[in-house]
Amino acid sequence: MAINISNPKGRDAVVAAEGVAPKRDVRYVDEKGKPVSNLKLLKTDVLHDLPELLKKKKKLEKIADALIKDDPEIDIEQFGMFLTDTSRVYVTSKGIVHLVEEFEVVTNPDGSPRDRRPRVKAAQNMNGEFPIKWTGKYIKKEDAIKRFVFTNKKQLVHVNGLTFDFLFDMAKELDKKKSLLLIRGGEKGNEPIVQNRGGKPYNAFLEGRVKKDSYCLILHLSNMELKKPKDLDAAES
Amino acid sequence: MPRELILSLDGREFPVTMVKIDRDKLYGSVEIEAFDEKGREASLRVLAADGKTLIDKGGTSLATVNEKGTSVDRTSLKAVDENGDPIEPVPSSFNGPNVLERATTDEYLSQMLKSVYLLGPGEDGDIKYLLDHLAGDDIFTFPFSYRGGLEYDKAFVLGAENEAFMVVGKPAEFVFLKLNQATVLDSVEEQEVSVDDLDFDLL
């Protein structure tokens, strides 16, 4: 994924923001010691689910009879096929629909309703017209970890020699300060980071580490504070 | 009664309770309702690559395959480490005391998050000693497994707002990059912002 980001001087460049995987210590092998992998396969589709069978047979008893006599819940040609390139679609009783109106139903932590509003899908602002802004707002690492839960991370990676220098200098600056830097997106540079259209917004912080002539620039994404839920407070008092 | 985890610090043991915390408990939750042009309720389904097979929840499964793509019985699989050596299963962390070791901020920041728990004193217990240590910049870590299994996660214990939290995850694989390690790009009126102004509720 590309990210258009600016440095302390206000110069911007497009670099890569790569996903970070957790260290994997366990691997599975088959009886011959060869590695194995997991693939997604089709178990059943909506045409063979109970509601569809009920439409055809009308009564559960008739479905039970059909299950004993035959295999109406199985499509031998299809089921078991590996699934790749799947997509998510909206369906109604009339089939797939391409135009839908979405609403967000917001619920309070105690389960009570708070709001119902039309869903607005925010555009991504990671790699747009306006670079991610170096706000200059630093927060000491020790303070940051006590305030925010970092739910996701990405690593910024250079794409050529020029951007190596660009990112190395940013990492060096942050390493020296031993702080995380708040970064923001949007035209005014005051919005949380949205990675994909309609995606979750995150408060984002940049951390830099330097070892000799190499650097590690980590984008910490947070959508949660480290604090006790109010409901738990109320339950205790 | 909730299960109690026993933490050990400087030779003292504290039974603690754990309450899982997530966004829903802090800020509430958001569900999406969708309707077509005629007001009919719409729901999300998975569409297979053939463009016609619709799959509901529970309609897919994971199959384990070998290098040739042949399905393999999961019970025949062996868990090994990166050297190919068999892995000894680890016990649940609830089975005995968990010794807290001091950790660094950078170690904590290198963690890929899985879950966050609020820690409280166990029955007739007291975690004041632990809270006193967490009031400073101390962070502690220990290997954690909820149910036992093939490997431990890494748990960090840290303090915030006079409470103790346990953050569980796995170390991330960050790479220190040199000049020759460039990647290829995958193409796809100022307002003052203070860290104190960050709004998490609306995220």
Interface residues (C-beta under 8 A of the other chain):
Chain A: M1 A2 V14 V15 A16 E18 V20 A21 P22 K23 D25 V26 R27 Y28 V29 D30 E31 G33 K34 P35 V36 S37 N38 L39 K40 L41 L42 K43 T44 D45 V46 L47 D49 Q78 M81 F82 L83 T84 D85 T86 S87 R88 V89 Y90 V91 T92 S93 K94 I96 V97 L99 V100 E101 E102 F103 E104 V105 V106 T107 N108 P109 R114 R116 R119 N127 T135 K137 I139 K141 E142 I145 K146 R147 V149 F150 T151 N152 K153 Q155 V157 H158 V159 N160 G161 T163 F164 L167 L182 R184 K188 G189 N190 P192 K200 P201 Y202 N203 E207 R209 K211 D213 S214 Y215 C216 I218 H220 S222 N223 M224 E225 L226 K227 K228 P229 D231 L232
Chain B: V19 I21 D22 R23 D24 K25 L26 Y27 G28 S29 V30 E31 I32 E33 A34 F35 D36 E37 R40 E41 A42 S43 L44 R45 V46 L47 A48 A49 T53 L54 I55 D56 G58 G59 T60 S61 L62 A63 T64 V65 N66 E67 V72 S76 L77 K78 A79 V80 D81 E82 G84 I87 T105 D106 Y108 L109 M112 L113 V116 L118 D137 I139 L150 E151 L158 G159 A160 E161 E163 F165 V167 G169 K170 P171 A172 E173 F174 V175 F176 L177 K178 L179 Q181 A182 T183 V184 L185 D186 S187 V188 E189 E190 Q191 V193 S194 V195 L198 F200 L203
